[in-house]
Amino acid sequence: MYLGAEAWPDLGSYFDDESLAIVPLGSTEQHGPHLPEATDHLIAEAFAREAAERTGFLCTPTVNIGVSSHHRQFHGTMWVSPPAFREYVESLTRNLTYHGVDRVVYVNAHGGNIPHLREVGRRLREDHDAYAIEWMWNESIPDLVDELFEQSGPHGGPKETAMIQHLAPELVHDDRLADARDGGIPSVADAGTVRHGARTFYDAADNTENGVLGDQTDSTAAKGERMFEAATEQLVALCEWLSRQEFDDLLPREHV
């Protein structure tokens, strides 16, 4: 069920019977010369909507802009500050608790959002208001990603390219895949910006001239479809598991 498509009287029965919501989050940022800036939020929304369709759980509208200032040197990248992002997501989640939701799955497709979503989830749990956890699609299927790609990215690489080739092929510049590969770097290790155990980079531009990593020519829509199906199964299983839990069992333990 997609919240934005429903009239308010028709949502009452959901909140009477269910207490779980799926919240997709991504970013609007550069993904190299071949992928749209919407890459992350398109992926997050696709997973969230599909899981909601399969399970009947409620899916909210997508948070399209995240913590992305590390891509700011590239045209069009949008971002909010980490405190603003955390405050917004926490407020949005507390809005859901007003309607009776007490557990939330953040379907996230942008690495820069991860620590901030974890912090919001911790705050909500410590306040006993909600149990909110972050889910990242590629982290749910690491073995399949390793099987499909020799070097998956991480950013704008064949993993994300294949996913958009499957979900929105009209937005992929297939004629630029070789340029994306040749103008980027295979991995962060190849950038030489980890020195004596320290990460000396802060921005994507410190590592790669065109903003991306990996071999984009190793991507296909068929690989994207395999990953989408496998990760959706994991997300569905997570939502169903979380729905079955007693809320008190999800709260912090007492002091030992």
Secondary structure as GFF3:
##gff-version 3
##sequence-region A 1 256
A	DSSP	three_ten_helix	3	5	.	.	.	ID=ss1
A	DSSP	three_ten_helix	8	11	.	.	.	ID=ss2
A	DSSP	alpha_helix	12	17	.	.	.	ID=ss3
A	DSSP	beta_strand	20	25	.	.	.	ID=ss4
A	DSSP	alpha_helix	39	55	.	.	.	ID=ss5
A	DSSP	beta_strand	58	59	.	.	.	ID=ss6
A	DSSP	three_ten_helix	69	71	.	.	.	ID=ss7
A	DSSP	alpha_helix	82	98	.	.	.	ID=ss8
A	DSSP	beta_strand	103	108	.	.	.	ID=ss9
A	DSSP	three_ten_helix	111	113	.	.	.	ID=ss10
A	DSSP	alpha_helix	114	126	.	.	.	ID=ss11
A	DSSP	beta_strand	131	136	.	.	.	ID=ss12
A	DSSP	three_ten_helix	137	140	.	.	.	ID=ss13
A	DSSP	alpha_helix	142	148	.	.	.	ID=ss14
A	DSSP	alpha_helix	158	167	.	.	.	ID=ss15
A	DSSP	three_ten_helix	169	171	.	.	.	ID=ss16
A	DSSP	three_ten_helix	174	176	.	.	.	ID=ss17
A	DSSP	alpha_helix	177	183	.	.	.	ID=ss18
A	DSSP	alpha_helix	188	191	.	.	.	ID=ss19
A	DSSP	beta_strand	194	195	.	.	.	ID=ss20
A	DSSP	beta_strand	198	199	.	.	.	ID=ss21
A	DSSP	three_ten_helix	204	206	.	.	.	ID=ss22
A	DSSP	three_ten_helix	216	218	.	.	.	ID=ss23
A	DSSP	alpha_helix	221	244	.	.	.	ID=ss24
A	DSSP	alpha_helix	247	250	.	.	.	ID=ss25
###
